[in-house]
Amino acid sequence: MPIKVPWLKGVFPALVTPFESGSEAVDEEAYRRLIRHALPNVDGIVTSGTTGEFPYLTREEQRRLVEIGVEEADGKPVVAGCGASSTQEALTLARDARDAGASAALIVTPYFLHPSDKGVYQHFYDIATAVDLPIILYNIPQVMDRYLPRTVVEDLADLPNIIGLKDSSGNLTYTMEVLEYAGDRIDVFVGHDEVVLPALAGGVSGMILASAQVYPEVWQEVIRLLGAGQVDDARAKQRKVQKLSRIFCRHGGGVAVKAALKMMGLDMGPPRRPLKSVGGALIHETRAEIRLELEKLAKVPIGGTAFQYPDGPLAERFNDLEIAADDIVEHGLRIGSGVAGQGVNQVQIDLIAGGKETPLGDAYALQMTYPFHRREALTAILEPALTVRPSTLLLPTLPQRNLRQANMIYGPAQSALGRAIVDALESQHIPQQAVDDDVMIALVTLHPRAMNRHALAQSVHAAASQAIDQAFVPSPAPGDQAPTLSSSKGEGWGEGQE
């Protein structure tokens, strides 16, 4: 029976391969920097795997990456990716890896031309019996278009130098079945960043992950906490990096990981063609998400947050609509303000409502025909082509600097504002007469770093409801003291407490 090797445990990063811009040559110095960056928090490293773009590497480049890895790993194991569609090529790469000092070879299921299950077994058998180097099987059906059959893994586990399986499927049913049938003979590693905790709880020995070069210390802590029986804390750690892990898994090939590393000051260059880092696999919104998540992990400094929510007298917040405080009084316009949410999900809405034959009606028409640059007003809607009444414009107070910011305010904010107006009509906070006679403009201020669409929609709905309630409070009875326009906190016409 095969004996498990003691070093095949813990956290192994699937390293990206750095390329120089223009020439696309392997950047050896950048590779050394990357290994030195990750090494203190990992148990070994993996070269030229899927994240390392192995299909685009030459035989000589793959061997050189192993040599550099051995030089920099300070005695920690180096697993060499030796994936190839043919048995002969994979065997050649495995022999090169052995000669370069690798601790094991990571070999993927044969791809493109799919052999039978017997052919898959023979592929690994021929390699394992022809090279004196430990072999780790590699299951990644997302890109190979087939699973490494569990029955084949079970049979291969009897071979002395088949020491492990990396399962990147994310399918825990498959993982548990392999552990059931072969876990006594080989070590199983999880290779899907989104399911690390449940895989560890199920009995895997460790992980080979793209994210382990970005936040390996998080995964080490997950292992420690789970081993100490602190499941809730381990779960919290996993969830802290869940969004980034999901991004890395959904944008394979190292593109997203290279983007994250560059933000962290580790420029690994572009991917090799035909992959693209700009205008390809990663849209601007995804890049913004990566940066925000890295900020939460203190991997990059927080930037772009120097802004203030509007303050000062509420009646003066509509000046850029060319509606002065005197106009509000003279034409009986209604104003209200609401604030809801916490942190980056805080939303402020300053609302003005009134007749169509007033300066507000003129401002409404002007925004529809000559919108502010990067602050284009859109009508409040419940769903596409279904606008609300009274006719209402959502007007951002801040310029929309990128697609992510625009998607937040012209998506969940626009819809949630429409829902708040409909709810106010149903509860008669907005009088029925206003449906036909009035228009409204909502000045909406979102935090530039807002990303949680669900939380944002809730904040917009709550803030809009507050603003509507304040704007449509009954007018003071004769003899009562009317509110003044001097303050932004509860003293504007129709305004209550923010």
VMD Tcl script that draws the C-alpha trace (Angstrom):
set ca {
  {0.00 0.00 0.00}
  {1.34 3.47 -0.85}
  {2.65 5.51 2.08}
  {1.49 9.13 2.29}
  {4.30 11.67 2.04}
  {4.54 13.90 5.14}
  {5.06 17.19 3.28}
  {1.83 17.09 1.25}
  {-0.19 19.17 3.68}
  {-1.34 22.76 4.06}
  {-1.37 25.75 1.72}
  {0.23 25.73 -1.75}
  {-0.21 28.72 -4.09}
  {-0.74 28.01 -7.78}
  {1.64 30.73 -8.93}
  {1.00 33.00 -11.89}
  {3.71 33.19 -14.52}
  {5.02 36.76 -14.95}
  {5.54 37.98 -18.49}
  {7.24 41.10 -19.74}
  {5.03 43.59 -21.54}
  {5.53 43.56 -25.28}
  {7.91 40.64 -25.64}
  {5.86 38.29 -23.42}
  {9.12 36.73 -22.23}
  {9.04 35.11 -18.79}
  {10.06 37.73 -16.21}
  {12.33 35.75 -13.91}
  {12.97 38.55 -11.44}
  {9.25 39.18 -11.00}
  {8.79 35.45 -10.41}
  {11.37 35.50 -7.66}
  {9.64 38.48 -6.03}
  {6.34 36.66 -6.13}
  {7.74 33.55 -4.46}
  {9.47 35.61 -1.76}
  {6.19 37.44 -1.16}
  {4.17 34.25 -0.67}
  {6.75 31.97 0.95}
  {6.41 32.99 4.63}
  {2.74 31.93 4.71}
  {2.73 28.82 2.51}
  {3.83 25.20 2.87}
  {5.05 24.80 -0.69}
  {4.57 26.27 -4.17}
  {3.16 25.10 -7.50}
  {4.67 26.20 -10.80}
  {3.11 26.29 -14.29}
  {-0.36 25.16 -13.34}
  {-3.63 26.46 -14.73}
  {-3.15 29.84 -13.03}
  {0.39 29.81 -14.44}
  {-0.97 29.55 -18.02}
  {0.78 26.23 -18.66}
  {-0.70 25.67 -22.16}
  {1.13 28.82 -23.32}
  {4.54 27.87 -21.88}
  {7.33 26.10 -23.72}
  {9.07 23.05 -22.32}
  {12.18 25.11 -21.56}
  {10.16 27.79 -19.76}
  {8.38 25.25 -17.59}
  {11.67 23.68 -16.53}
  {13.15 27.10 -15.79}
  {10.21 28.00 -13.56}
  {10.85 24.85 -11.54}
  {14.54 25.70 -11.22}
  {13.73 29.20 -9.95}
  {11.11 27.79 -7.59}
  {13.62 25.35 -6.08}
  {16.19 28.13 -5.70}
  {13.72 30.43 -3.93}
  {11.61 27.96 -1.94}
  {14.12 27.64 0.92}
  {13.64 23.89 1.16}
  {9.87 23.90 0.91}
  {8.40 21.51 -1.67}
  {7.97 22.62 -5.27}
  {5.20 20.94 -7.24}
  {5.67 21.27 -10.99}
  {2.70 21.52 -13.29}
  {3.31 19.00 -16.05}
  {0.01 19.13 -17.85}
  {-0.18 18.00 -21.47}
  {-2.73 16.38 -23.73}
  {-0.39 13.56 -24.76}
  {1.23 10.98 -22.52}
  {4.65 11.42 -24.12}
  {4.68 15.19 -23.62}
  {3.50 14.94 -20.01}
  {6.16 12.32 -19.31}
  {8.84 14.56 -20.83}
  {7.72 17.47 -18.65}
  {7.71 15.23 -15.56}
  {11.27 14.10 -16.24}
  {12.37 17.70 -16.74}
  {10.72 18.62 -13.44}
  {12.51 15.78 -11.67}
  {15.86 16.86 -13.08}
  {15.16 20.48 -12.04}
  {14.58 19.42 -8.44}
  {10.79 19.31 -8.16}
  {9.21 17.46 -5.27}
  {6.28 16.20 -7.35}
  {4.54 16.60 -10.70}
  {0.96 17.83 -11.02}
  {-0.57 16.16 -14.07}
  {-3.97 16.98 -15.48}
  {-6.49 14.70 -17.12}
  {-5.75 14.32 -20.86}
  {-7.67 16.96 -22.75}
  {-8.89 18.03 -26.21}
  {-9.02 14.47 -27.58}
  {-10.73 12.58 -24.76}
  {-9.59 9.00 -24.22}
  {-11.78 6.36 -22.59}
  {-11.57 5.75 -18.84}
  {-9.12 2.96 -19.59}
  {-7.06 5.36 -21.69}
  {-7.04 7.89 -18.84}
  {-5.81 5.21 -16.44}
  {-3.11 4.14 -18.90}
  {-1.99 7.77 -19.32}
  {-1.24 8.16 -15.63}
  {0.03 4.59 -15.23}
  {2.58 5.00 -18.02}
  {3.88 8.26 -16.52}
  {3.93 7.01 -12.92}
  {5.86 3.86 -13.84}
  {8.33 5.62 -16.12}
  {9.57 8.45 -13.89}
  {10.82 8.27 -10.30}
  {8.93 11.38 -9.17}
  {5.78 11.55 -7.01}
  {2.65 12.28 -9.07}
  {-0.37 14.36 -8.06}
  {-3.45 13.80 -10.20}
  {-5.35 16.89 -11.28}
  {-9.12 17.08 -11.78}
  {-10.40 20.34 -13.30}
  {-13.45 19.63 -15.43}
  {-14.21 23.34 -15.97}
  {-11.48 23.55 -18.61}
  {-10.89 19.88 -19.46}
  {-14.55 19.22 -20.28}
  {-14.55 15.97 -18.30}
  {-14.01 14.67 -14.79}
  {-11.13 12.44 -13.83}
  {-13.29 9.38 -13.10}
  {-13.45 8.41 -9.46}
  {-12.99 4.76 -10.35}
  {-9.77 5.62 -12.18}
  {-8.51 7.58 -9.17}
  {-9.35 4.64 -6.93}
  {-7.27 2.28 -9.07}
  {-4.38 4.72 -9.55}
  {-4.13 5.24 -5.79}
  {-2.53 1.78 -5.56}
  {0.54 2.91 -7.50}
  {3.46 3.76 -5.17}
  {4.27 7.19 -6.57}
  {0.69 8.42 -7.04}
  {0.56 10.50 -3.87}
  {-2.35 12.87 -4.26}
  {-5.21 14.45 -6.15}
  {-5.93 18.12 -6.66}
  {-9.67 18.52 -7.11}
  {-10.56 21.88 -8.63}
  {-14.11 20.92 -9.59}
  {-15.76 22.64 -6.63}
  {-18.07 19.60 -6.56}
  {-17.99 18.44 -2.95}
  {-19.92 15.29 -3.83}
  {-17.02 14.22 -6.05}
  {-14.47 15.25 -3.43}
  {-16.17 13.21 -0.71}
  {-16.46 10.18 -2.98}
  {-12.73 10.27 -3.76}
  {-11.95 10.59 -0.05}
  {-14.21 7.63 0.62}
  {-12.60 5.34 -1.93}
  {-8.97 6.56 -2.02}
  {-8.44 8.89 0.94}
  {-6.64 6.16 2.91}
  {-3.91 5.94 0.25}
  {-3.52 9.41 -1.25}
  {-3.87 12.98 -0.02}
  {-6.68 14.99 -1.57}
  {-6.21 18.73 -2.04}
  {-8.99 21.20 -2.71}
  {-8.30 23.37 -5.74}
  {-11.46 25.47 -5.77}
  {-11.13 28.61 -3.66}
  {-14.86 28.96 -2.95}
  {-15.25 25.66 -1.06}
  {-12.10 25.47 1.06}
  {-13.79 25.28 4.46}
  {-16.29 22.52 3.65}
  {-13.58 20.56 1.83}
  {-11.30 20.79 4.86}
  {-14.15 19.77 7.12}
  {-14.71 16.80 4.82}
  {-11.13 15.60 5.24}
  {-8.90 17.03 2.52}
  {-5.25 17.50 3.45}
  {-4.78 21.01 2.14}
  {-5.22 23.29 -0.81}
  {-3.61 24.35 -4.08}
  {-5.19 27.70 -4.89}
  {-4.68 30.76 -7.04}
  {-5.75 32.94 -4.11}
  {-3.02 31.46 -1.90}
  {-0.52 33.91 -3.41}
  {-2.81 36.83 -2.56}
  {-4.00 35.97 0.97}
  {-2.29 32.73 2.08}
  {-2.40 33.83 5.71}
  {-6.20 33.71 5.62}
  {-6.16 30.07 4.50}
  {-3.58 29.17 7.14}
  {-5.88 30.69 9.73}
  {-8.86 28.74 8.39}
  {-6.87 25.52 8.80}
  {-5.81 26.47 12.33}
  {-9.28 27.50 13.46}
  {-10.91 24.39 12.05}
  {-8.29 22.21 13.70}
  {-9.02 23.91 17.01}
  {-12.73 23.27 16.63}
  {-13.54 26.96 16.16}
  {-15.87 26.37 13.23}
  {-17.75 29.68 13.45}
  {-14.49 31.64 13.37}
  {-13.20 29.55 10.46}
  {-16.45 30.17 8.62}
  {-16.12 33.91 9.19}
  {-12.60 33.85 7.77}
  {-13.74 32.02 4.63}
  {-16.60 34.44 4.10}
  {-14.26 37.39 4.48}
  {-12.52 36.37 1.26}
  {-15.46 34.68 -0.44}
  {-16.08 37.40 -3.03}
  {-12.44 37.56 -4.11}
  {-12.24 33.77 -4.15}
  {-15.31 33.68 -6.38}
  {-13.82 36.24 -8.76}
  {-10.58 34.27 -9.02}
  {-12.48 31.05 -9.71}
  {-14.80 32.57 -12.30}
  {-11.98 34.32 -14.16}
  {-9.44 31.51 -14.37}
  {-6.10 31.59 -16.09}
  {-4.46 34.06 -13.76}
  {-5.92 37.23 -15.28}
  {-7.82 38.28 -12.14}
  {-5.00 37.16 -9.86}
  {-2.48 39.23 -11.80}
  {-4.79 42.23 -11.53}
  {-4.96 41.79 -7.75}
  {-1.20 41.34 -7.40}
  {-0.56 44.47 -9.46}
  {-2.81 46.47 -7.14}
  {-0.71 45.10 -4.27}
  {2.50 46.35 -5.87}
  {3.51 43.03 -7.43}
  {3.33 43.65 -11.16}
  {3.40 40.27 -12.90}
  {2.86 41.74 -16.34}
  {0.09 40.84 -18.77}
  {-1.16 37.34 -19.52}
  {0.06 35.68 -22.68}
  {-2.00 36.00 -25.78}
  {-4.74 35.21 -26.55}
  {-5.67 36.09 -22.95}
  {-6.10 39.80 -22.28}
  {-5.91 41.79 -19.08}
  {-7.65 44.91 -20.44}
  {-10.84 44.83 -22.45}
  {-10.99 41.05 -22.19}
  {-11.87 38.76 -19.31}
  {-12.08 41.51 -16.68}
  {-14.54 44.36 -17.02}
  {-13.95 47.60 -15.13}
  {-16.61 46.77 -12.56}
  {-14.85 43.51 -11.68}
  {-11.54 45.33 -11.31}
  {-13.20 47.79 -8.95}
  {-14.60 44.89 -6.93}
  {-11.14 43.33 -6.66}
  {-9.65 46.56 -5.35}
  {-12.41 47.12 -2.81}
  {-12.03 43.58 -1.48}
  {-8.26 44.02 -1.23}
  {-8.84 47.24 0.70}
  {-11.01 45.33 3.18}
  {-8.15 42.88 3.68}
  {-5.69 45.77 4.12}
  {-3.75 44.51 1.10}
  {-3.91 47.91 -0.59}
  {-4.45 51.40 0.83}
  {-7.98 52.73 0.82}
  {-8.38 55.32 -1.89}
  {-10.97 57.46 -3.54}
  {-13.04 58.11 -0.42}
  {-12.45 61.84 0.11}
  {-16.00 63.08 -0.22}
  {-18.75 64.46 1.98}
  {-22.45 63.91 2.05}
  {-24.31 67.15 1.31}
  {-24.89 69.29 4.38}
  {-25.95 72.82 5.20}
  {-29.49 74.17 4.81}
  {-31.64 71.73 2.88}
  {-33.27 74.45 0.79}
  {-29.84 75.43 -0.58}
  {-28.99 71.91 -1.83}
  {-31.05 72.45 -4.97}
  {-29.10 75.48 -6.17}
  {-27.49 73.64 -9.08}
  {-31.03 73.04 -10.36}
  {-31.38 76.83 -10.32}
  {-34.01 76.55 -7.61}
  {-33.31 79.01 -4.80}
  {-34.69 78.96 -1.28}
  {-36.99 81.86 -2.17}
  {-38.40 79.83 -5.07}
  {-39.27 77.00 -2.70}
  {-41.30 79.33 -0.50}
  {-42.87 81.34 -3.30}
  {-44.08 78.33 -5.28}
  {-44.94 76.08 -2.34}
  {-42.39 73.44 -3.25}
  {-41.95 70.57 -0.84}
  {-38.54 69.37 0.33}
  {-37.38 66.50 2.48}
  {-34.23 64.59 3.27}
  {-33.45 61.05 4.35}
  {-30.35 59.13 5.39}
  {-30.13 55.37 5.75}
  {-27.53 52.62 5.80}
  {-24.09 52.33 7.35}
  {-20.53 52.60 6.11}
  {-20.18 52.46 2.34}
  {-23.86 51.53 2.09}
  {-25.02 54.84 3.57}
  {-27.32 56.76 1.26}
  {-28.58 60.34 1.44}
  {-31.56 61.51 -0.59}
  {-32.64 65.16 -0.81}
  {-36.05 65.37 -2.44}
  {-37.92 68.29 -3.94}
  {-41.52 68.01 -5.13}
  {-43.99 70.47 -6.62}
  {-46.18 71.50 -9.50}
  {-45.21 71.13 -13.13}
  {-45.81 74.86 -13.75}
  {-43.11 75.91 -11.27}
  {-39.32 76.35 -11.44}
  {-39.13 72.68 -10.44}
  {-41.02 71.72 -13.62}
  {-38.57 73.81 -15.63}
  {-35.63 72.14 -13.88}
  {-37.13 68.71 -14.56}
  {-37.45 69.45 -18.29}
  {-33.95 70.92 -18.42}
  {-32.39 67.81 -16.87}
  {-34.14 65.63 -19.41}
  {-32.81 67.66 -22.36}
  {-29.46 69.01 -21.08}
  {-28.25 66.61 -18.36}
  {-25.20 67.30 -16.20}
  {-22.02 65.64 -17.46}
  {-21.45 62.34 -15.60}
  {-24.51 63.11 -13.48}
  {-27.17 62.26 -16.01}
  {-30.67 62.16 -14.50}
  {-32.86 59.14 -15.12}
  {-36.52 58.58 -14.36}
  {-37.40 56.47 -11.36}
  {-38.68 53.08 -12.49}
  {-40.05 49.88 -11.05}
  {-38.75 47.85 -13.96}
  {-37.66 48.62 -17.53}
  {-40.26 50.77 -19.34}
  {-42.42 51.07 -16.20}
  {-41.94 54.54 -14.72}
  {-43.52 55.74 -11.49}
  {-45.79 58.70 -10.81}
  {-45.49 61.44 -9.79}
  {-42.87 61.63 -12.51}
  {-39.55 61.55 -10.67}
  {-35.96 62.06 -11.71}
  {-33.04 60.45 -9.92}
  {-30.08 62.86 -10.08}
  {-26.70 61.75 -8.74}
  {-24.95 64.39 -6.65}
  {-21.50 62.95 -7.45}
  {-19.97 62.43 -10.90}
  {-20.00 58.78 -11.95}
  {-16.31 58.02 -12.37}
  {-16.57 54.46 -13.65}
  {-18.97 51.79 -14.82}
  {-19.24 50.26 -11.35}
  {-20.48 53.51 -9.81}
  {-22.93 54.03 -12.66}
  {-24.24 50.49 -12.28}
  {-24.93 51.11 -8.61}
  {-26.92 54.32 -9.00}
  {-28.62 53.52 -12.31}
  {-29.47 50.02 -11.16}
  {-30.47 49.24 -7.57}
  {-30.80 52.90 -6.56}
  {-33.07 53.75 -9.48}
  {-35.34 50.77 -8.84}
  {-35.45 51.21 -5.05}
  {-36.40 54.88 -5.42}
  {-39.28 53.86 -7.68}
  {-40.46 51.28 -5.16}
  {-40.36 53.83 -2.32}
  {-42.57 56.20 -4.34}
  {-45.12 53.47 -5.09}
  {-45.16 52.42 -1.44}
  {-45.72 56.05 -0.40}
  {-48.67 56.30 -2.79}
  {-50.22 53.10 -1.45}
  {-49.88 54.36 2.12}
  {-51.20 57.79 1.04}
  {-48.08 59.58 2.23}
  {-48.11 61.08 -1.26}
  {-51.59 62.46 -1.97}
  {-53.41 61.16 -5.04}
  {-53.62 64.67 -6.50}
  {-49.82 64.80 -6.76}
  {-49.78 61.87 -9.20}
  {-50.88 64.05 -12.09}
  {-50.02 67.54 -10.88}
  {-46.49 67.18 -9.46}
  {-43.00 66.23 -10.47}
  {-40.13 65.31 -8.16}
  {-36.34 65.32 -8.31}
  {-34.36 63.16 -5.90}
  {-30.73 64.16 -5.36}
  {-29.10 60.84 -4.50}
  {-25.70 60.58 -2.81}
  {-24.05 57.16 -2.73}
  {-20.64 56.36 -1.29}
  {-18.14 56.07 -4.19}
  {-17.10 52.63 -2.91}
  {-20.60 51.16 -2.58}
  {-20.76 47.64 -4.03}
  {-23.44 45.64 -2.20}
  {-26.45 45.96 -4.49}
  {-28.91 44.43 -2.02}
  {-27.79 46.56 0.94}
  {-27.70 49.63 -1.29}
  {-31.26 49.09 -2.50}
  {-32.46 48.77 1.09}
  {-30.69 52.00 2.06}
  {-32.13 53.89 -0.92}
  {-35.65 52.69 -0.17}
  {-35.37 53.70 3.49}
  {-33.79 57.11 2.76}
  {-36.32 57.86 0.01}
  {-39.20 56.92 2.30}
  {-37.88 59.33 4.94}
  {-37.48 62.11 2.41}
  {-40.98 61.60 1.02}
  {-42.53 61.58 4.49}
  {-40.76 64.82 5.37}
  {-41.65 66.51 2.09}
  {-45.34 65.64 2.26}
  {-46.07 66.36 5.93}
  {-49.25 68.41 6.32}
  {-48.79 72.17 6.05}
  {-48.90 73.98 9.41}
  {-52.35 75.13 10.56}
  {-53.08 78.89 10.63}
  {-51.42 80.44 13.64}
  {-48.84 77.67 13.97}
  {-45.20 78.51 13.52}
  {-44.02 77.39 10.09}
  {-40.64 75.69 9.71}
  {-37.78 77.89 8.60}
  {-35.34 77.27 5.77}
  {-32.18 77.92 7.75}
  {-31.09 74.46 8.75}
  {-30.50 71.09 7.13}
  {-31.68 69.16 10.18}
  {-35.41 69.28 10.72}
  {-36.02 72.94 9.94}
  {-36.59 72.98 6.19}
  {-40.10 73.33 4.72}
  {-41.68 69.90 5.02}
  {-38.55 68.46 6.60}
  {-38.33 66.38 9.74}
  {-35.38 64.81 11.50}
  {-32.75 63.17 9.30}
}
mol new
graphics top color blue
foreach p $ca { graphics top sphere $p radius 0.5 }
foreach p [lrange $ca 0 end-1] q [lrange $ca 1 end] { graphics top cylinder $p $q radius 0.2 }
display resetview
